[in-house]
Amino acid sequence: MNDARVQVTIDGRVVAVPAGTSVAAALAIEGVRGTRTSVSGQPRAAVCGMGVCQECRVTIDGRAHVLGCQTLCRDGLVVETTGGVAR
């Protein structure tokens, strides 16, 4: 069993998640209910988990609109959500 963990920063908060975890899964583990906000102000989050819906878009290491479900966490990764971050 591999107990390796990596540290990532989510909206300014450093957290440790299991190595191999996708960014979308890390957000869910940490209780982030949405990565962005709909036009009506509701949180939006990953739906399909395979990059089709594009609801998991976040800013990673300063690069906007990266798909969180298609990106694995690594040490030092910085994730910024763009709204709907109700915990």
C-alpha positions, 0 to 999 in steps of 0.5 A: 500500500502506498501512503505517499501524500503530496502538498498542494495549495487550494485557494491559499490553503495548503493541504495534503492529498494522496499521491495520484489524486486528481485536482477535482478529487482534491477539491472534493476531498477538501470540501470545495463545493464549486470551482466557479460560479454560474450566471445565477451565482450558484457553485459549479463543479465537476460533473463528468470526471473525464473532461467533457463537461468542463465544469472543473476548470480552475487556475493551476500555477497561474494558468487559467481554464485547466481541467481539474479532473484531467490534472494530477496533484503534485507537490507545490501545485497551486490551485485557484478556483474562480468562484462558488467556493462554499465550504 
